[in-house]
C-alpha cells in the first residue's frame, strides 16, 4: 500500500496477515519515543526554536543534567537536533530541531491532542 505522501506502508518485513497498515515502523519508533523525556525534550526545543542547555534543563521539569546531556547526544546522532557552538567566552551552545526533528514534532502533536482529549 502506498499513501498519498509516497510512503510504502506495506513491507516484506511485516508479518501481519491481511491488508492494511503494518505497525512495524511505529513499533520501532515507539522504542525510541517511549524513552523517558524524549517527547518532552523534542517538544520543548521545537516550541522555543533554539535553546541553550540550561534553558532546556529549566523547562523540562524533573530531568537531570546527566540525562539531558545523554538524550541530546542521542538526538544529535539521530539527526533530530542540531548543536551549534559559538566561539565566545564563555562558550555558548544552542540546540534546535533539524528538518527531521521538526517532522517528528509535527507527527507528535496530533498524538498529544488525542491524549489531552481522551484522558
BATORNU-965971 format. One record per residue: z, y, x of N, C-alpha, C, O in turn; residue number from 1; residue in three letters. Coordinates in steps of 0.05 Angstrom, whole numbers, plus 5000, padded with zeros to 4 digits. Example, Ala and Ser with C-alpha at 12.3 -4.5 7.8 and 13.67 -1.06 7.14 Angstrom:
BATORNU-965971
<nw:5156; nv:4886; nu:5264; caw:5156; cav:4910; cau:5246; cw:5156; cv:4934; cu:5264; ow:5169; ov:4934; ou:5285; pos:1; code:ALA>
<nw:5142; nv:4955; nu:5257; caw:5143; cav:4979; cau:5273; cw:5157; cv:5001; cu:5258; ow:5161; ov:5023; ou:5268; pos:2; code:SER>
//
This chain:
BATORNU-965971
<nw:5000; nv:4976; nu:5017; caw:5000; cav:5000; cau:5000; cw:5000; cv:5025; cu:5018; ow:5016; ov:5026; ou:5037; pos:1; code:UNK>
<nw:4983; nv:5044; nu:5012; caw:4982; cav:5069; cau:5027; cw:4987; cv:5091; cu:5007; ow:4975; ov:5093; ou:4986; pos:2; code:UNK>
<nw:5006; nv:5108; nu:5014; caw:5013; cav:5130; cau:4996; cw:4994; cv:5154; cu:5000; ow:4977; ov:5153; ou:5018; pos:3; code:UNK>
<nw:4998; nv:5174; nu:4983; caw:4981; cav:5198; cau:4986; cw:4987; cv:5214; cu:5011; ow:4972; ov:5233; ou:5018; pos:4; code:UNK>
<nw:5008; nv:5207; nu:5025; caw:5014; cav:5221; cau:5051; cw:5004; cv:5205; cu:5074; ow:5009; ov:5212; ou:5097; pos:5; code:UNK>
<nw:4990; nv:5183; nu:5069; caw:4978; cav:5168; cau:5090; cw:4996; cv:5149; cu:5105; ow:4990; ov:5140; ou:5127; pos:6; code:UNK>
<nw:5019; nv:5142; nu:5094; caw:5037; cav:5124; cau:5107; cw:5034; cv:5096; cu:5095; ow:5034; ov:5092; ou:5071; pos:7; code:UNK>
<nw:5030; nv:5076; nu:5113; caw:5027; cav:5049; cau:5104; cw:5055; cv:5038; cu:5097; ow:5072; ov:5035; ou:5115; pos:8; code:UNK>
<nw:5060; nv:5033; nu:5072; caw:5086; cav:5023; cau:5063; cw:5088; cv:4993; cu:5062; ow:5110; ov:4982; ou:5058; pos:9; code:UNK>
<nw:5066; nv:4980; nu:5065; caw:5066; cav:4950; cau:5067; cw:5063; cv:4944; cu:5097; ow:5047; ov:4956; ou:5111; pos:10; code:UNK>
<nw:5077; nv:4924; nu:5105; caw:5077; cav:4917; cau:5133; cw:5077; cv:4887; cu:5136; ow:5088; ov:4873; ou:5120; pos:11; code:UNK>
<nw:5065; nv:4878; nu:5157; caw:5066; cav:4849; cau:5163; cw:5094; cv:4841; cu:5170; ow:5101; ov:4817; ou:5168; pos:12; code:UNK>
<nw:5111; nv:4860; nu:5179; caw:5139; cav:4854; cau:5185; cw:5156; cv:4850; cu:5161; ow:5177; ov:4837; ou:5162; pos:13; code:UNK>
<nw:5147; nv:4860; nu:5138; caw:5163; cav:4858; cau:5114; cw:5162; cv:4830; cu:5102; ow:5141; ov:4818; ou:5099; pos:14; code:UNK>
<nw:5185; nv:4819; nu:5096; caw:5187; cav:4792; cau:5086; cw:5193; cv:4792; cu:5056; ow:5199; ov:4771; ou:5044; pos:15; code:UNK>
<nw:5192; nv:4816; nu:5044; caw:5197; cav:4818; cau:5015; cw:5173; cv:4806; cu:5001; ow:5150; ov:4811; ou:5007; pos:16; code:UNK>
<nw:5179; nv:4789; nu:4981; caw:5157; cav:4777; cau:4966; cw:5149; cv:4795; cu:4943; ow:5165; ov:4809; ou:4931; pos:17; code:UNK>
<nw:5124; nv:4795; nu:4937; caw:5113; cav:4811; cau:4916; cw:5102; cv:4837; cu:4926; ow:5097; ov:4840; ou:4950; pos:18; code:UNK>
<nw:5097; nv:4856; nu:4908; caw:5085; cav:4881; cau:4917; cw:5106; cv:4904; cu:4914; ow:5127; ov:4900; ou:4902; pos:19; code:UNK>
<nw:5100; nv:4926; nu:4925; caw:5118; cav:4949; cau:4923; cw:5125; cv:4959; cu:4950; ow:5112; ov:4952; ou:4970; pos:20; code:UNK>
<nw:5145; nv:4975; nu:4951; caw:5154; cav:4987; cau:4977; cw:5171; cv:4967; cu:4993; ow:5189; ov:4954; ou:4982; pos:21; code:UNK>
<nw:5165; nv:4965; nu:5018; caw:5181; cav:4949; cau:5036; cw:5205; cv:4965; cu:5046; ow:5201; ov:4987; ou:5056; pos:22; code:UNK>
<nw:5229; nv:4955; nu:5042; caw:5252; cav:4971; cau:5050; cw:5258; cv:4971; cu:5080; ow:5276; ov:4985; ou:5089; pos:23; code:UNK>
<nw:5243; nv:4955; nu:5096; caw:5249; cav:4952; cau:5124; cw:5250; cv:4979; cu:5139; ow:5269; ov:4983; ou:5154; pos:24; code:UNK>
<nw:5231; nv:4998; nu:5136; caw:5233; cav:5023; cau:5151; cw:5259; cv:5039; cu:5144; ow:5271; ov:5051; ou:5162; pos:25; code:UNK>
<nw:5267; nv:5038; nu:5119; caw:5291; cav:5053; cau:5111; cw:5316; cv:5039; cu:5122; ow:5335; ov:5052; ou:5130; pos:26; code:UNK>
<nw:5316; nv:5013; nu:5122; caw:5339; cav:4998; cau:5133; cw:5342; cv:5004; cu:5163; ow:5364; ov:5007; ou:5173; pos:27; code:UNK>
<nw:5319; nv:5007; nu:5177; caw:5320; cav:5014; cau:5206; cw:5331; cv:5042; cu:5209; ow:5348; ov:5047; ou:5226; pos:28; code:UNK>
<nw:5321; nv:5061; nu:5192; caw:5331; cav:5089; cau:5194; cw:5361; cv:5090; cu:5186; ow:5376; ov:5106; ou:5197; pos:29; code:UNK>
<nw:5369; nv:5073; nu:5167; caw:5397; cav:5074; cau:5158; cw:5416; cv:5066; cu:5180; ow:5438; ov:5077; ou:5181; pos:30; code:UNK>
<nw:5408; nv:5049; nu:5198; caw:5426; cav:5041; cau:5220; cw:5432; cv:5065; cu:5238; ow:5453; ov:5067; ou:5250; pos:31; code:UNK>
<nw:5413; nv:5083; nu:5240; caw:5417; cav:5108; cau:5255; cw:5431; cv:5129; cu:5238; ow:5451; ov:5142; ou:5248; pos:32; code:UNK>
<nw:5422; nv:5133; nu:5214; caw:5434; cav:5154; cau:5197; cw:5463; cv:5148; cu:5189; ow:5478; ov:5166; ou:5183; pos:33; code:UNK>
<nw:5471; nv:5122; nu:5188; caw:5498; cav:5116; cau:5179; cw:5519; cv:5119; cu:5201; ow:5542; ov:5116; ou:5196; pos:34; code:UNK>
<nw:5510; nv:5126; nu:5225; caw:5530; cav:5132; cau:5246; cw:5545; cv:5157; cu:5238; ow:5534; ov:5177; ou:5229; pos:35; code:UNK>
<nw:5571; nv:5156; nu:5242; caw:5588; cav:5179; cau:5234; cw:5578; cv:5204; cu:5248; ow:5571; ov:5205; ou:5271; pos:36; code:UNK>
<nw:5577; nv:5225; nu:5232; caw:5570; cav:5253; cau:5240; cw:5540; cv:5258; cu:5242; ow:5532; ov:5281; ou:5244; pos:37; code:UNK>
<nw:5523; nv:5238; nu:5241; caw:5494; cav:5242; cau:5245; cw:5483; cv:5262; cu:5224; ow:5471; ov:5282; ou:5232; pos:38; code:UNK>
<nw:5487; nv:5257; nu:5199; caw:5476; cav:5274; cau:5178; cw:5489; cv:5302; cu:5180; ow:5475; ov:5322; ou:5177; pos:39; code:UNK>
<nw:5515; nv:5304; nu:5185; caw:5528; cav:5330; cau:5187; cw:5517; cv:5346; cu:5209; ow:5512; ov:5370; ou:5206; pos:40; code:UNK>
<nw:5512; nv:5334; nu:5232; caw:5501; cav:5349; cau:5255; cw:5473; cv:5358; cu:5250; ow:5466; ov:5381; ou:5254; pos:41; code:UNK>
<nw:5456; nv:5340; nu:5240; caw:5428; cav:5347; cau:5235; cw:5427; cv:5370; cu:5214; ow:5412; ov:5389; ou:5218; pos:42; code:UNK>
<nw:5442; nv:5368; nu:5193; caw:5442; cav:5389; cau:5172; cw:5453; cv:5415; cu:5182; ow:5442; ov:5436; ou:5176; pos:43; code:UNK>
<nw:5474; nv:5414; nu:5198; caw:5486; cav:5439; cau:5209; cw:5466; cv:5453; cu:5227; ow:5462; ov:5477; ou:5224; pos:44; code:UNK>
<nw:5454; nv:5439; nu:5246; caw:5434; cav:5452; cau:5263; cw:5411; cv:5462; cu:5247; ow:5402; ov:5485; ou:5251; pos:45; code:UNK>
<nw:5401; nv:5447; nu:5228; caw:5379; cav:5455; cau:5211; cw:5385; cv:5480; cu:5194; ow:5368; ov:5497; ou:5190; pos:46; code:UNK>
<nw:5410; nv:5481; nu:5184; caw:5418; cav:5503; cau:5167; cw:5419; cv:5530; cu:5182; ow:5415; ov:5551; ou:5171; pos:47; code:UNK>
<nw:5426; nv:5528; nu:5208; caw:5430; cav:5552; cau:5223; cw:5409; cv:5557; cu:5244; ow:5411; ov:5575; ou:5260; pos:48; code:UNK>
<nw:5388; nv:5540; nu:5245; caw:5365; cav:5543; cau:5262; cw:5371; cv:5537; cu:5292; ow:5361; ov:5517; ou:5303; pos:49; code:UNK>
<nw:5387; nv:5553; nu:5304; caw:5395; cav:5549; cau:5332; cw:5426; cv:5553; cu:5334; ow:5437; ov:5572; ou:5324; pos:50; code:UNK>
<nw:5438; nv:5534; nu:5347; caw:5467; cav:5536; cau:5351; cw:5475; cv:5527; cu:5379; ow:5462; ov:5510; ou:5391; pos:51; code:UNK>
<nw:5497; nv:5539; nu:5388; caw:5508; cav:5531; cau:5414; cw:5528; cv:5508; cu:5408; ow:5536; ov:5504; ou:5385; pos:52; code:UNK>
<nw:5536; nv:5494; nu:5429; caw:5553; cav:5470; cau:5426; cw:5578; cv:5477; cu:5411; ow:5585; ov:5463; ou:5391; pos:53; code:UNK>
<nw:5593; nv:5498; nu:5419; caw:5618; cav:5505; cau:5405; cw:5614; cv:5514; cu:5377; ow:5632; ov:5510; ou:5360; pos:54; code:UNK>
<nw:5591; nv:5525; nu:5371; caw:5585; cav:5533; cau:5343; cw:5583; cv:5508; cu:5326; ow:5593; ov:5507; ou:5303; pos:55; code:UNK>
<nw:5569; nv:5487; nu:5336; caw:5566; cav:5462; cau:5321; cw:5594; cv:5449; cu:5319; ow:5601; ov:5440; ou:5297; pos:56; code:UNK>
<nw:5609; nv:5449; nu:5341; caw:5635; cav:5437; cau:5341; cw:5654; cv:5450; cu:5320; ow:5669; ov:5436; ou:5307; pos:57; code:UNK>
<nw:5652; nv:5476; nu:5317; caw:5669; cav:5490; cau:5298; cw:5659; cv:5487; cu:5269; ow:5675; ov:5489; ou:5251; pos:58; code:UNK>
<nw:5634; nv:5481; nu:5265; caw:5623; cav:5479; cau:5238; cw:5625; cv:5450; cu:5227; ow:5626; ov:5447; ou:5202; pos:59; code:UNK>
<nw:5625; nv:5430; nu:5244; caw:5627; cav:5402; cau:5235; cw:5657; cv:5395; cu:5237; ow:5666; ov:5387; ou:5258; pos:60; code:UNK>
<nw:5670; nv:5397; nu:5215; caw:5699; cav:5393; cau:5214; cw:5707; cv:5364; cu:5221; ow:5697; ov:5345; ou:5209; pos:61; code:UNK>
<nw:5725; nv:5362; nu:5241; caw:5736; cav:5336; cau:5249; cw:5722; cv:5323; cu:5272; ow:5734; ov:5303; ou:5283; pos:62; code:UNK>
<nw:5699; nv:5331; nu:5280; caw:5685; cav:5318; cau:5303; cw:5698; cv:5327; cu:5329; ow:5708; ov:5349; ou:5332; pos:63; code:UNK>
<nw:5698; nv:5309; nu:5348; caw:5709; cav:5315; cau:5375; cw:5686; cv:5324; cu:5393; ow:5663; ov:5318; ou:5388; pos:64; code:UNK>
<nw:5693; nv:5339; nu:5414; caw:5673; cav:5348; cau:5433; cw:5658; cv:5324; cu:5446; ow:5634; ov:5326; ou:5450; pos:65; code:UNK>
<nw:5672; nv:5303; nu:5452; caw:5660; cav:5280; cau:5464; cw:5639; cv:5267; cu:5446; ow:5617; ov:5260; ou:5454; pos:66; code:UNK>
<nw:5647; nv:5263; nu:5421; caw:5629; cav:5251; cau:5401; cw:5604; cv:5269; cu:5397; ow:5582; ov:5259; ou:5396; pos:67; code:UNK>
<nw:5609; nv:5295; nu:5395; caw:5586; cav:5314; cau:5391; cw:5567; cv:5312; cu:5415; ow:5543; ov:5311; ou:5411; pos:68; code:UNK>
<nw:5578; nv:5312; nu:5439; caw:5561; cav:5310; cau:5462; cw:5544; cv:5285; cu:5462; ow:5521; ov:5285; ou:5469; pos:69; code:UNK>
<nw:5557; nv:5262; nu:5455; caw:5543; cav:5237; cau:5453; cw:5520; cv:5237; cu:5433; ow:5498; ov:5229; ou:5438; pos:70; code:UNK>
<nw:5526; nv:5248; nu:5409; caw:5506; cav:5249; cau:5388; cw:5483; cv:5268; cu:5396; ow:5460; ov:5261; ou:5391; pos:71; code:UNK>
<nw:5490; nv:5291; nu:5407; caw:5468; cav:5309; cau:5415; cw:5450; cv:5297; cu:5436; ow:5426; ov:5301; ou:5435; pos:72; code:UNK>
<nw:5461; nv:5282; nu:5454; caw:5445; cav:5269; cau:5475; cw:5427; cv:5248; cu:5461; ow:5403; ov:5245; ou:5468; pos:73; code:UNK>
<nw:5438; nv:5233; nu:5443; caw:5423; cav:5213; cau:5428; cw:5400; cv:5226; cu:5412; ow:5377; ov:5216; ou:5413; pos:74; code:UNK>
<nw:5406; nv:5248; nu:5399; caw:5386; cav:5262; cau:5383; cw:5364; cv:5273; cu:5401; ow:5340; ov:5273; ou:5394; pos:75; code:UNK>
<nw:5372; nv:5283; nu:5425; caw:5352; cav:5294; cau:5443; cw:5334; cv:5271; cu:5453; ow:5309; ov:5275; ou:5455; pos:76; code:UNK>
<nw:5345; nv:5248; nu:5459; caw:5329; cav:5225; cau:5468; cw:5310; cv:5215; cu:5446; ow:5288; ov:5206; ou:5452; pos:77; code:UNK>
<nw:5318; nv:5218; nu:5421; caw:5301; cav:5211; cau:5398; cw:5282; cv:5233; cu:5390; ow:5266; ov:5230; ou:5371; pos:78; code:UNK>
<nw:5283; nv:5255; nu:5405; caw:5266; cav:5279; cau:5400; cw:5270; cv:5291; cu:5372; ow:5252; ov:5301; ou:5360; pos:79; code:UNK>
<nw:5295; nv:5290; nu:5363; caw:5303; cav:5303; cau:5338; cw:5312; cv:5331; cu:5343; ow:5310; ov:5348; ou:5325; pos:80; code:UNK>
<nw:5323; nv:5337; nu:5366; caw:5332; cav:5364; cau:5373; cw:5320; cv:5372; cu:5400; ow:5313; ov:5355; ou:5417; pos:81; code:UNK>
<nw:5319; nv:5398; nu:5404; caw:5311; cav:5409; cau:5429; cw:5335; cv:5424; cu:5441; ow:5348; ov:5439; ou:5427; pos:82; code:UNK>
<nw:5340; nv:5419; nu:5466; caw:5362; cav:5432; cau:5480; cw:5350; cv:5452; cu:5499; ow:5334; ov:5445; ou:5517; pos:83; code:UNK>
<nw:5357; nv:5478; nu:5496; caw:5347; cav:5499; cau:5513; cw:5369; cv:5510; cu:5530; ow:5390; ov:5519; ou:5519; pos:84; code:UNK>
<nw:5365; nv:5510; nu:5556; caw:5385; cav:5521; cau:5575; cw:5375; cv:5548; cu:5585; ow:5353; ov:5550; ou:5595; pos:85; code:UNK>
<nw:5391; nv:5568; nu:5582; caw:5384; cav:5595; cau:5592; cw:5399; cv:5599; cu:5618; ow:5423; ov:5594; ou:5621; pos:86; code:UNK>
<nw:5384; nv:5609; nu:5637; caw:5395; cav:5614; cau:5664; cw:5410; cv:5640; cu:5664; ow:5400; ov:5661; ou:5674; pos:87; code:UNK>
<nw:5434; nv:5639; nu:5654; caw:5451; cav:5662; cau:5653; cw:5478; cv:5654; cu:5665; ow:5483; ov:5630; ou:5669; pos:88; code:UNK>
<nw:5494; nv:5673; nu:5670; caw:5522; cav:5668; cau:5679; cw:5541; cv:5680; cu:5658; ow:5541; ov:5704; ou:5655; pos:89; code:UNK>
<nw:5557; nv:5664; nu:5645; caw:5557; cav:5634; cau:5645; cw:5532; cv:5623; cu:5631; ow:5520; ov:5637; ou:5615; pos:90; code:UNK>
<nw:5525; nv:5598; nu:5638; caw:5501; cav:5586; cau:5626; cw:5503; cv:5585; cu:5595; ow:5525; ov:5580; ou:5585; pos:91; code:UNK>
<nw:5481; nv:5588; nu:5582; caw:5480; cav:5587; cau:5553; cw:5461; cv:5564; cu:5545; ow:5439; ov:5563; ou:5556; pos:92; code:UNK>
<nw:5470; nv:5547; nu:5527; caw:5454; cav:5525; cau:5518; cw:5452; cv:5526; cu:5488; ow:5473; ov:5530; ou:5474; pos:93; code:UNK>
<nw:5428; nv:5524; nu:5477; caw:5425; cav:5524; cau:5448; cw:5410; cv:5499; cu:5439; ow:5394; ov:5488; ou:5453; pos:94; code:UNK>
<nw:5417; nv:5491; nu:5415; caw:5405; cav:5467; cau:5403; cw:5390; cv:5475; cu:5378; ow:5400; ov:5492; ou:5362; pos:95; code:UNK>
<nw:5367; nv:5463; nu:5374; caw:5351; cav:5468; cau:5349; cw:5336; cv:5443; cu:5342; ow:5331; ov:5426; ou:5360; pos:96; code:UNK>
<nw:5329; nv:5440; nu:5317; caw:5314; cav:5416; cau:5309; cw:5285; cv:5418; cu:5318; ow:5274; ov:5440; ou:5319; pos:97; code:UNK>
<nw:5274; nv:5396; nu:5326; caw:5246; cav:5394; cau:5332; cw:5231; cv:5391; cu:5305; ow:5244; ov:5389; ou:5284; pos:98; code:UNK>
<nw:5205; nv:5389; nu:5306; caw:5190; cav:5384; cau:5281; cw:5198; cv:5358; cu:5269; ow:5201; ov:5355; ou:5245; pos:99; code:UNK>
<nw:5202; nv:5338; nu:5286; caw:5211; cav:5311; cau:5276; cw:5239; cv:5314; cu:5263; ow:5244; ov:5302; ou:5243; pos:100; code:UNK>
<nw:5257; nv:5330; nu:5275; caw:5283; cav:5334; cau:5264; cw:5282; cv:5349; cu:5238; ow:5297; ov:5343; ou:5220; pos:101; code:UNK>
<nw:5264; nv:5369; nu:5236; caw:5261; cav:5384; cau:5211; cw:5251; cv:5366; cu:5189; ow:5260; ov:5368; ou:5166; pos:102; code:UNK>
<nw:5233; nv:5348; nu:5196; caw:5223; cav:5329; cau:5175; cw:5245; cv:5310; cu:5166; ow:5247; ov:5304; ou:5142; pos:103; code:UNK>
<nw:5262; nv:5302; nu:5185; caw:5285; cav:5285; cau:5177; cw:5304; cv:5301; cu:5158; ow:5313; ov:5290; ou:5138; pos:104; code:UNK>
<nw:5309; nv:5326; nu:5165; caw:5327; cav:5342; cau:5148; cw:5315; cv:5345; cu:5120; ow:5329; ov:5342; ou:5101; pos:105; code:UNK>
<nw:5289; nv:5351; nu:5119; caw:5277; cav:5354; cau:5092; cw:5278; cv:5327; cu:5076; ow:5279; ov:5328; ou:5052; pos:106; code:UNK>
<nw:5277; nv:5305; nu:5090; caw:5279; cav:5279; cau:5077; cw:5308; cv:5274; cu:5067; ow:5312; ov:5260; ou:5047; pos:107; code:UNK>
<nw:5328; nv:5284; nu:5081; caw:5356; cav:5280; cau:5074; cw:5364; cv:5297; cu:5050; ow:5381; ov:5289; ou:5034; pos:108; code:UNK>
<nw:5353; nv:5321; nu:5048; caw:5361; cav:5340; cau:5027; cw:5360; cv:5328; cu:4999; ow:5380; ov:5331; ou:4984; pos:109; code:UNK>
<nw:5339; nv:5314; nu:4990; caw:5339; cav:5302; cau:4963; cw:5362; cv:5281; cu:4960; ow:5373; ov:5278; ou:4939; pos:110; code:UNK>
<nw:5368; nv:5267; nu:4981; caw:5389; cav:5247; cau:4980; cw:5416; cv:5261; cu:4977; ow:5433; ov:5251; ou:4962; pos:111; code:UNK>
<nw:5420; nv:5283; nu:4990; caw:5445; cav:5299; cau:4987; cw:5447; cv:5309; cu:4958; ow:5468; ov:5308; ou:4946; pos:112; code:UNK>
<nw:5425; nv:5319; nu:4947; caw:5425; cav:5329; cau:4920; cw:5431; cv:5306; cu:4900; ow:5447; ov:5310; ou:4882; pos:113; code:UNK>
<nw:5419; nv:5283; nu:4905; caw:5424; cav:5260; cau:4888; cw:5454; cv:5252; cu:4889; ow:5466; ov:5248; ou:4868; pos:114; code:UNK>
<nw:5465; nv:5252; nu:4913; caw:5493; cav:5244; cau:4916; cw:5511; cv:5264; cu:4902; ow:5531; ov:5256; ou:4890; pos:115; code:UNK>
<nw:5505; nv:5290; nu:4904; caw:5521; cav:5311; cau:4892; cw:5520; cv:5308; cu:4861; ow:5540; ov:5314; ou:4848; pos:116; code:UNK>
<nw:5498; nv:5300; nu:4850; caw:5495; cav:5298; cau:4821; cw:5504; cv:5271; cu:4810; ow:5505; ov:5268; ou:4786; pos:117; code:UNK>
<nw:5510; nv:5252; nu:4827; caw:5517; cav:5225; cau:4818; cw:5544; cv:5216; cu:4830; ow:5546; ov:5193; ou:4838; pos:118; code:UNK>
<nw:5563; nv:5233; nu:4831; caw:5589; cav:5226; cau:4841; cw:5604; cv:5209; cu:4822; ow:5626; ov:5201; ou:4828; pos:119; code:UNK>
//
